[in-house]
Amino acid sequence: MATRETLSAQAASCNSPEDWTALAHAALAEPADTAYAKELMDGIVGDCQFTKDLVAVATVYKALGDDAQAAELMQQAEDYCMSGEEQIALAEGKFKVLGDKAGALASYEQALKETNNVAPLLALAKTVIDVTGDKQFAKKIYAKAETKVETVAAKAAEYVKLGQAASADMGDPAFVTELYERAASKLSAPADLLLLANSMNDPVRAKPLYAKVLEGSADVHSLGKLLEAAQAANDADFVKLILDKMAGLASTTPELLSLTEGYMAVGDAASASKTLDSAEEKVTSADEMQRVVDATAKHFASDAERLERGKQKLEKRRANQARYVEFQTLENALSSVKATLHLADRVAEELADASYATKLIQRAEKMLAEESFQFGRTQPLIVAIDQHTDDTDWLARVLDECASKISYFIWFKELVHTATHLARHPDLGREKARAYLQQWEAQLKSASASVYDYTKLAQVVISDLADASWGSTLLDAAKTHASDHYALAHIAHLTAQTGDAAGADALYLQAAAACKNGDACLQLQHRLKSYLLSDAQQRAIYTACGNNMATPADKLRWVEGIDDGFRDKAWASQAYAEIADSFSGADKARFEQSRMSRVGDAFYPYRRHAA
């Protein structure tokens, strides 16, 4: 036990009021030597100038029963109090020395005003509880700490500190629950919510947070952390929900094999079998194939067919290891989308490895995402996805993304053509193409579309979708905007492609009727020739065009077109004769010159005799 003799030996090492007061309290322990304790304090009390030291000395005088001296020292301590830290020391003295809880809380209030960081605030809350036991005031401190967390970048970690401190110090489960609930409402990132939930150490109370993490997570890594927590809590139903979501996101053999293990742990062999199949499909190396074979032997040893298939693939992997090394060397040197897709084609053809080809295609897609969009660059990616994978969701997504970015019809036309000519997924492609065409048609109806806007769309519908009925509907809309022979002839040409020959003939005649002069007749005839119409059709339409000419000059230009377009001098000669009476004077000379240059001396006998 401590005596004056033993304590005196320690006095030599005392260097501060804190040391001396600690020695004095030791002297007051049984058997108490109050005289020695008072002697120690009387020796240093005149040197104390700081609140903390004055309070410490006051506690000794209080223990000695000298309340008056203790109170005087406390008054000096308050007079010298200058900072929030000193207010904390003062508050403890007021409570322990003076028994003044109200005064102590008033000092804590001053300290609270000057404390602005989370860690000191939590320390203050703990001190208030330890000294006064006033949890209501401690809650006030926690409220300020919560507001400070909002200004911190790593909010989740700070909320965890609040929750853990409250759990350890408050002894109020309801308050702790409310604190976590408020924190959860202010966090959204799955990683933050998971950190908060794991800190609760209570699976039941953490379950709503875990459910929120499951809803917001969109990657295998974050879900894997959640899975660990659910497995630690032995919550088989929740584990199953997490595994199901992970199964929709997992894309590599290791990830899928991990899911296989997880499903087997909860007794879901059917789902485990599916993930093991997917793991086998996505193998990228002999090592991964070995792991698939090992998992098959472990969980599905009775499935001889599956096990044998895996062993054969493993042998093939090992046998082609040199080729894989070669291709991986080429892969490491890739720097363009074109080269990456070309390598994917080689992998699919030479190794028949759909998983490896898929990985390369995914790499090409990421490279494309870093470039400005041009459909010509993306089109080979669509073809590669179609040819080398069975991932229709991926294929549909890329098609939809292209459709959303395209505003020029030339690209749109190429998109539809690509979609309708998919080699392995034609039904999906046609379905998507039809939807895109319908959207484009809706845009035309809501805008000031021209005749050619409709004919371009109709041409795509007819040629790529082979939908004659829809194409005819679009051509009907085009006709309402058509006024010149160019548009009418174009519509007629497309109408013929729908199988409506009679409708096309009628439109060609409308085009002929729309020709206002002889030059227009020649323009129409040139277009008819480019459409590869039969000679009989061209003659009939050109004849109708000539019947529509009113002036001698236009009639003459039309006749000249017979020789220019048909090289039929007999028809031209007859036509010249039929319009000869329409000319006189200078116009007659123009007529004769034209006839001489077009049909020649064969129709002027007197020149032949003169020769």
PyMOL commands that set and color helices and strands:
alter all, ss='L'
color gray80, all
select helices_A, chain A and resi 4-11+17-27+34-47+51-63+67-79+84-98+101-113+118-132+135-149+155-169+173-185+190-199+203-216+220-232+236-247+253-265+269-281+286-299+304-319+321-332+337-351+354-369+375-388+392-405+409-420+426-445+451-463+468-479+485-497+501-513+518-530+535-547+552-566+569-582+585-599+601-603+605-610
alter helices_A, ss='H'
color red, helices_A
deselect
rebuild
show_as cartoon
